Amino acid sequence: MKYILINDILSFIKKYYRYLLGYFIILISMIFIQNIVGFKSDENLFIDIVGLNLDSNGNLYSLLMFLLNLAIHLLVIFQIFDNDIKNGLTNIFLRINKQKWIIYKYISITFINLILRLIVYSLTFIFFKILSGSLSINIIKYFLINFLFIMLIDYLFLNIYILTKKNKILLYIVFIITISLGVFLKNIRIVDFNIFILLLLNLLLSYLFYYFSKSKYINILE
C-alpha cells in the first residue's frame, strides 16, 4: 500500500509539477490582485479563491476560479487511475488482486486530493492574514464541503470515464455537455451545500466506481 501511494504521488508530481506551480502562483496572485484593486480580504473573497462559488451570471472571476480549482483535481484522478493502466495491468495483478488495487486507488485519490486542499487552504489563510484579511472558524466547514464536493465530482467523472472507456467520442460529448450545463447554471454557493448529503452522494458514487471497475472496466482490459 505504501509503495502504491508513494508511486501515485511521485508520478503525479513528475508529470504535472508545472501545472501545480502555475496553479499555486495563480491563487496567490489573485489574492494580491483583489487586494490591490480594493476588494476586502474577507470570507466572500476566500470562498471565490478556493472555488466554492459558481457564479455564471456575470462574475467571470468566481467562475474561472471554480473551474481552475476543479481542473487541478481532475488531473489528479486521471493520472492516478490511468497511470497503472498505461503501464499494464497484467503485471500489476501478478502482485495484487483487483479488489485491493481498486481500494488502493481510492486511498490514493482521497489522500492526494486531501493534501492538495490542505495546501490551498493553508496558503490562502496565510496570505489573507498577511493582508489583514478577516476569516472565521467557518473555514473548517468550508474545507469539509470543498473536499467532499471535489471528491463527488471526481467520482462522477471517473464513472463517466469508465462507462465510456471504449468510446472516446462519447466520453468527449458527455464531458462537454456536463461542463456546458455547469457553466450555464444559475449562481451556486457550494458553501451552502449540506455536508451529510455530500457524504452520502460520495459513498454512492464511490461504490459505483468500485462496481464498474471490478465488473466492467478491468474485465474489458484483460
KEKE-381558 format. One record per residue (C-alpha): residue number from 1; residue in one letter; chain; y, x, z. Coordinates in steps of 0.2 Angstrom, whole numbers, plus 5000, padded with zeros to 4 digits. Each point is the difference from the previous one (the first is absolute). Layout:
! KEKE-381558
guse	gufi	zami	c2	c1	c3
NUM	A	A	Y	X	Z
...
END
This chain:
! KEKE-381558
guse	gufi	zami	c2	c1	c3
1	M	A	5000	5000	5000
2	K	A	5012	5014	5005
3	Y	A	4997	5009	4983
4	I	A	5003	4984	4990
5	L	A	5016	4996	5009
6	I	A	5007	5018	4998
7	N	A	4995	5001	4982
8	D	A	5008	4983	4996
9	I	A	5016	5006	5009
10	L	A	5001	5017	4991
11	S	A	4996	4992	4983
12	F	A	5014	4988	5002
13	I	A	5012	5013	5006
14	K	A	4995	5012	4986
15	K	A	5002	4987	4986
16	Y	A	5015	4991	5006
17	Y	A	5010	5012	5011
18	R	A	5015	4999	4988
19	Y	A	5000	4981	5001
20	L	A	4999	5001	5019
21	L	A	5015	5012	5001
22	G	A	5010	4990	4988
23	Y	A	4996	4984	5010
24	F	A	5006	5008	5017
25	I	A	5015	5007	4992
26	I	A	5005	4983	4992
27	L	A	4998	4991	5017
28	I	A	5010	5013	5009
29	S	A	5014	5000	4986
30	M	A	5001	4981	5001
31	I	A	5003	5000	5018
32	F	A	5015	5012	4998
33	I	A	5006	4992	4984
34	Q	A	5001	4983	5009
35	N	A	5009	5008	5014
36	I	A	5012	5008	4989
37	V	A	5005	4984	4991
38	G	A	5003	4991	5016
39	F	A	4984	4991	5004
40	K	A	4996	5000	5018
41	S	A	4984	5009	5005
42	D	A	4992	4984	5009
43	E	A	4984	4991	4999
44	N	A	5004	4991	4984
45	L	A	5002	5017	4991
46	F	A	4984	5006	5009
47	I	A	4990	4985	4993
48	D	A	5006	5004	4982
49	I	A	4996	5019	5002
50	V	A	4982	4997	5005
51	G	A	4997	4987	4987
52	L	A	4999	4984	5011
53	N	A	5013	4990	4990
54	L	A	4996	4994	4982
55	D	A	5016	4993	4994
56	S	A	4999	4996	4982
57	N	A	5015	4989	5000
58	G	A	5013	5013	4996
59	N	A	4997	5014	5013
60	L	A	4993	5013	4988
61	Y	A	5000	5013	5014
62	S	A	4987	4991	5012
63	L	A	4989	4996	4985
64	L	A	4999	5018	4994
65	M	A	4997	5006	5018
66	F	A	4986	4987	5001
67	L	A	4992	5006	4984
68	L	A	5002	5018	5005
69	N	A	4992	4998	5017
70	L	A	4986	4990	4992
71	A	A	4997	5012	4986
72	I	A	4997	5015	5010
73	H	A	4986	4991	5010
74	L	A	4992	4994	4984
75	L	A	4999	5018	4995
76	V	A	4990	5003	5016
77	I	A	4987	4987	4997
78	F	A	4996	5004	4982
79	Q	A	4999	5019	5003
80	I	A	4988	4998	5014
81	F	A	4990	4987	4992
82	D	A	4999	5008	4983
83	N	A	4999	5018	5005
84	D	A	4981	4999	5004
85	I	A	4996	4989	4985
86	K	A	5008	5012	4988
87	N	A	4990	5014	5009
88	G	A	4984	4991	4998
89	L	A	4993	4988	5012
90	T	A	4982	5005	4997
91	N	A	5002	5017	5009
92	I	A	5010	4991	5014
93	F	A	4986	4988	5003
94	L	A	4987	5014	5002
95	R	A	5009	5004	5016
96	I	A	5006	4983	5006
97	N	A	4995	4982	4997
98	K	A	5011	4987	4992
99	Q	A	5004	4990	5015
100	K	A	5006	5015	5010
101	W	A	5010	5006	4985
102	I	A	5009	4984	4999
103	I	A	5004	5000	5019
104	Y	A	5006	5018	4999
105	K	A	5012	4994	4985
106	Y	A	5006	4987	5012
107	I	A	5004	5012	5013
108	S	A	5008	5012	4988
109	I	A	5011	4987	4993
110	T	A	5005	4993	5017
111	F	A	5003	5017	5008
112	I	A	5011	5007	4985
113	N	A	5010	4985	4999
114	L	A	5003	5000	5019
115	I	A	5006	5018	5000
116	L	A	5011	4997	4985
117	R	A	5008	4985	5009
118	L	A	5002	5010	5016
119	I	A	5009	5014	4991
120	V	A	5012	4987	4991
121	Y	A	5004	4991	5016
122	S	A	5002	5017	5009
123	L	A	5012	5007	4987
124	T	A	5010	4984	4998
125	F	A	5002	4998	5019
126	I	A	5006	5018	5002
127	F	A	5013	4999	4986
128	F	A	5006	4983	5006
129	K	A	5003	5008	5017
130	I	A	5008	5015	4993
131	L	A	5012	4988	4991
132	S	A	5002	4990	5017
133	G	A	4990	4985	4993
134	S	A	4995	4986	5011
135	L	A	4981	4996	5001
136	S	A	4991	4990	5013
137	I	A	4982	4999	5006
138	N	A	4997	4988	4985
139	I	A	4996	5015	4989
140	I	A	4982	5000	5008
141	K	A	4998	4982	4994
142	Y	A	5007	5005	4983
143	F	A	4988	5015	4999
144	L	A	4985	4989	5004
145	I	A	5005	4987	4987
146	N	A	5004	5013	4987
147	F	A	4983	5009	5002
148	L	A	4990	4984	5000
149	F	A	5010	4994	4984
150	I	A	4997	5016	4991
151	M	A	4982	5000	5004
152	L	A	4999	4982	4994
153	I	A	5007	5005	4983
154	D	A	4989	5015	4999
155	Y	A	4984	4990	5002
156	L	A	5007	4986	4988
157	F	A	5002	5013	4987
158	L	A	4984	5009	5004
159	N	A	4991	4983	4997
160	I	A	5009	4997	4984
161	Y	A	4995	5018	4995
162	I	A	4982	4998	5004
163	L	A	4999	4983	4991
164	T	A	5008	5006	4984
165	K	A	4992	5018	5000
166	K	A	4992	4997	4983
167	N	A	5015	4992	4992
168	K	A	5015	5011	5001
169	I	A	5011	4988	4990
170	L	A	4996	4986	5013
171	L	A	5004	5012	5014
172	Y	A	5017	5004	4992
173	I	A	5004	4981	4996
174	V	A	4996	4995	5019
175	F	A	5010	5015	5006
176	I	A	5015	4995	4989
177	I	A	4999	4981	5005
178	T	A	4999	5004	5018
179	I	A	5015	5012	5000
180	S	A	5010	4987	4989
181	L	A	4996	4986	5013
182	G	A	5006	5011	5014
183	V	A	5016	5005	4991
184	F	A	5005	4982	4996
185	L	A	4995	4993	5018
186	K	A	5015	4994	5010
187	N	A	5006	5011	5015
188	I	A	4986	5005	5011
189	R	A	5002	5008	5018
190	I	A	4983	5007	5003
191	V	A	5006	5004	5018
192	D	A	4998	4981	5003
193	F	A	4982	5000	4995
194	N	A	4987	4995	5014
195	I	A	4990	5015	5006
196	F	A	4985	4990	5004
197	I	A	4999	4993	4982
198	L	A	5003	5017	4992
199	L	A	4985	5006	5011
200	L	A	4989	4986	4995
201	L	A	5004	5002	4981
202	N	A	4997	5019	5002
203	L	A	4983	4997	5007
204	L	A	4996	4988	4986
205	L	A	5005	5011	4986
206	S	A	4992	5015	5008
207	Y	A	4984	4991	5001
208	L	A	5001	4995	4981
209	F	A	5004	5018	4996
210	Y	A	4984	5005	5009
211	Y	A	4990	4986	4992
212	F	A	5006	5003	4982
213	S	A	4998	5019	5002
214	K	A	4982	4999	5006
215	S	A	4994	4986	4989
216	K	A	5010	5002	4984
217	Y	A	5011	5016	4998
218	I	A	4987	5013	5006
219	N	A	4986	4992	4992
220	I	A	5009	5000	4983
221	L	A	5003	5019	5002
222	E	A	4982	5005	5003
END
